């Protein structure tokens, strides 16, 4: 499955915004952590995200 995203520029930085429906489908919450890996492929670079929930530490409030 592939979707096309256009980077959004905010204060000189570029961001890839996740559409609400896709975030809901993937269960991405405010507490989620996304790790980005950049892989080389025959057609260029590929951005691969993995999603995990942030673990709550007892010292955090």
LUMTI-995301 format. One line per 5 residues: number of its first residue (from 1); for each residue x, y, z of N, C-alpha, C, O. Coordinates in pm, whole numbers. Layout:
BEGIN
NUM> X:Y:Z:X:Y:Z:X:Y:Z:X:Y:Z  ... .
# end
This chain:
BEGIN
1> 85:-116:0:0:0:0:90:123:0:188:129:75  59:220:-82:138:344:-88:45:464:-95:-58:460:-161  81:570:-26:10:696:-38:114:803:-68:232:787:-35  72:909:-129:164:1018:-162:141:1133:-66:29:1182:-51  249:1177:0:242:1288:94:331:1400:44:439:1375:-10 .
6> 286:1523:61:365:1639:24:419:1702:152:341:1728:244  549:1728:161:604:1789:282:541:1926:309:511:2002:217  522:1955:438:471:2084:483:586:2159:547:656:2104:633  607:2284:506:718:2363:560:668:2451:674:573:2527:659  734:2438:789:703:2519:907:834:2570:964:919:2492:1007 .
11> 851:2702:963:971:2767:1017:1100:2706:962:1193:2680:1039  1106:2683:833:1228:2634:771:1248:2484:776:1338:2433:710  1166:2412:853:1176:2267:860:1064:2206:777:961:2270:754  1084:2085:731:981:2016:653:929:1897:732:1005:1823:795  798:1880:727:729:1775:802:639:1696:709:583:1750:614 .
16> 626:1567:736:528:1484:667:411:1466:763:425:1403:868  296:1520:728:178:1512:813:104:1383:783:86:1345:667  61:1316:888:-12:1190:874:-161:1223:868:-214:1282:962  -229:1186:761:-373:1212:753:-447:1147:871:-410:1039:915  -552:1215:920:-626:1167:1038:-676:1024:1022:-664:943:1114 .
21> -733:992:905:-786:857:884:-676:751:892:-699:643:946  -558:782:839:-446:688:844:-395:675:987:-364:564:1032  -385:785:1060:-341:780:1200:-439:696:1282:-397:619:1369  -567:711:1256:-669:633:1326:-655:484:1291:-662:399:1379  -637:454:1162:-621:316:1117:-500:249:1181:-507:134:1222 .
26> -389:322:1190:-265:269:1248:-259:282:1399:-162:241:1462  -364:341:1458:-374:362:1603:-257:444:1655:-200:413:1759  -223:551:1582:-118:643:1626:-182:743:1722:-272:818:1683  -136:744:1844:-189:831:1948:-83:934:1986:31:927:1939  -120:1030:2071:-23:1129:2118:93:1063:2192:204:1116:2192 .
31> 68:948:2255:172:879:2331:258:787:2244:355:729:2293  224:774:2116:300:688:2026:436:749:1993:453:871:1990  532:662:1970:665:703:1927:690:639:1791:675:518:1776  728:720:1694:759:670:1560:909:676:1540:971:781:1556  969:563:1504:1111:557:1473:1127:555:1322:1057:482:1252 .
36> 1219:637:1271:1242:649:1128:1373:583:1090:1477:610:1149  1366:497:990:1484:434:932:1488:473:784:1385:471:717  1605:507:734:1621:540:594:1693:424:527:1805:389:565  1628:365:428:1684:250:358:1712:287:213:1638:365:153  1818:232:159:1850:250:17:1773:146:-63:1765:29:-23 .
41> 1718:187:-176:1652:93:-265:1699:121:-407:1775:215:-431  1655:40:-499:1695:58:-639:1646:191:-696:1706:245:-788  1537:241:-642:1477:365:-695:1509:488:-611:1459:596:-641  1591:475:-509:1628:589:-424:1620:551:-277:1638:435:-241  1593:649:-193:1582:624:-50:1436:596:-14:1342:647:-76 .
46> 1421:514:89:1288:480:138:1284:513:287:1373:473:362  1181:586:329:1160:618:470:1071:510:529:959:488:482  1120:443:633:1044:336:696:1020:375:842:1114:396:918  893:386:879:856:421:1015:809:298:1089:736:215:1034  851:284:1213:794:183:1301:727:257:1416:774:362:1460 .
51> 616:202:1463:534:269:1563:534:187:1690:517:65:1687  554:254:1801:540:187:1930:482:285:2030:492:406:2013  422:232:2134:368:317:2239:476:354:2336:561:272:2371  474:478:2381:571:522:2480:541:449:2611:425:439:2652  646:399:2676:627:333:2804:625:438:2913:703:533:2910 .
56> 537:422:3007:523:517:3118:620:479:3228:617:366:3278  705:572:3267:798:550:3377:736:607:3504:673:712:3499  751:539:3618:689:585:3744:727:729:3781:648:798:3845  847:777:3741:890:911:3778:820:1018:3695:822:1136:3731  756:979:3582:687:1076:3497:549:1105:3553:487:1019:3615 .
61> 504:1226:3531:367:1262:3576:283:1300:3458:166:1333:3474 .
# end
